[in-house]
Amino acid sequence: MSGYSQIVLDIDEGIATITLDRPARLNAFTRTMMGEIIDAMDAIDADDAVRAVIFTGAGDRAFCAGADLAPEDGAKPFAAEQAVEDLSDPVVRDGGGRLALRLFNATKPLIAACNGAAVGVGATMQLPMDIRLAAETARYGFVFARRGIVPEACSSWFLPRLVGMQQALEWTYTGRIFDAQEALAAGLVRSVHPADKLLGEARALAHEIARGTSAVSVALTRAMMWRLSAAEHPMHAHRVDSRAIYSMARTADAAEGVASFLGKRPPEFPLKPSRDMPAFYPWWDEPEYR
């Protein structure tokens, strides 16, 4: 799909694929790339025909080699988008974090197909994605301490939840590069595949999610899992669970789910996330999550 300079957006059979497309720079991250991914996600979330999203990198060497350390516009790679004197000013927001929060707020399942090096923001941008697959050639690195900076893109929130505090601290303290098998053993990735099979495996998983499930159920489940797993008490989850199950039980999707099961036929769920989310959604204070 045209209109972007640093990513490619392709939509086919209800699956959107976002390819980071700067292979000559190992798909290094820039502010332009950030803006294009956010724009693409806005379009995807507004398109009820899209049921899942796959992220990958162009070429066979890298998913994303991190922030571009020599951006073409001459800007400092780790600088805020505008100079500020007061670091408590809300304008101080890193680009990776802005992207991570947009991915966190997505209504569609997000699948990472990591096809090569994923370093710095190339690794942290994958953390808000729901399921991560890796090629056998994939390499990861939370290298911030080796660059004289600190983890970004909300990774201090995401990474310990995915792999545990001890592993998260080891990777960020040492800043070392590790392979796909280590990522698999720690739970960072769901599975490891030959490079030429990676996208096929990702698409098969995307289709499994998309076929036979309610899009509204999946969107609501995504929000519940990501937000409520971090709640301070299970009562928070119970309150939202209760509102969600009773809201959904009264819908045409629930009626179709039961009827199709009893009729031993594929379901055809009528509800759409763009218009049919329950009245209580979103239940969180939205401005704080943007």
Disulfide bonds with the S-S distance in Angstrom:
none
